[in-house]
Amino acid sequence: MFLSNDEETATLASANIRPRSRNKIPLSKVHIGDKVMVNYNYDDPTARGYWYDAIVTHKRDTRTIKELTATVFIG
């Protein structure tokens, strides 16, 4: 993969490019069984990680509790 402008060309490996989310889905529009992209760090769940496919298995959306459980497919 490469990035080009009028003066220089820089070659980058795809491993050096980190994808970002394009759309933020409100919790009210996520349903059990939906397939979504999630950012997950396998080694340190409190830190940012890589993007993975996940299927929503449980949802709890009350006035004070916002909780979503999903099965993450790594690899």
N, C-alpha and C positions, 0 to 999 in steps of 0.2 A: 504494500500500500504506500502511496506517496502523496505528499502535499505540495502543490505547485503554485508559484506566483510568477510574476514577470522576471524576477532577478535570480531566484534560487529554487532548487528542488531538494526537499528533504525526504529521505526514505525511512519509513517506520514499519516495524513489524506489527502485525495485528494484535499481538500480546501486549503491546505498549499503549493500546487505545482502550480506554475504559468507557463502556456504554453508560448512558444516563437515561433516566426515565423521561419520556416525552409527555405522558399524561398522568396526572394524579387522580385516582379514582376515589370519590367520596365513599366512606364506609357504608353509607346508606344504599349505595348501588351495587355493593358486593354481596353475592349470595353463596350459600353452601353449594359446592360442586363447580363453582367458577374456576377457570384456569387463569392465573394471574402471574405477572413477573414480580419477584420479590428480591430485595437486596439482603443477602445473608452472608455472614462470616462464620464459616464452620469452626475455625480455631478459636475465635473470640466473638461470641454472639452479641456483645455490647458494642462492637466496633462495626464500621461500614465494611462491606464485603463485595462479592460479585453478584451479578444478576442471575437468578435461576427461575425456572418454571415451578409453579406451586399450585396445588389444588386445595381450595378452601374446604376444611372439614368441620369447622365449628365457628360460630359467630355469636358474640354477645354485645349488644349495642343498646345500652340503657343511658339514662341521663348522666350518670356518674361513671359508668364502666364502659370502656371501649376496648374490646378484646377480639382478636381474630386468630384462629389456629389453622394452620395449613400443613400439608405434606409437601416438603421441598424435594425436588428431584435433582440431585447433585451428580454430575457426570453424565 
